[in-house]
């Protein structure tokens, strides 16, 4: 089992910054992908960014150039630095970890943290 604990959400004005953190514990495989998803009211959950155990990253187009995902493998922690925040970034942000084995992927979710950007 894997436990994910998020922190760092809150209320910020448009143009401001926030940094989300997600600490993972438990059975984390050497091959894994950690990422952040978000879900706004009335919308589907969407992938924001992910980073692999080899530090390959990917971002949804709407956050490119504004958000940066990083990880500290020694602490099993993933971060999401969010700059130039916009009201449309308002959502509950969820941490996600995928343990990857040959032929199988095991997925885990955090409890979510609210990010609210006021205009």
Protein Blocks (a to p, Z undefined) as FASTA:
>chain_A
ZZdddehiacddehiacddddddedjddfbdcdddddddehiacddfbdcdfkopacddf
klgokaccdddfklopacdddehiafklgccdddddddddehiacddddebiaddddZZ
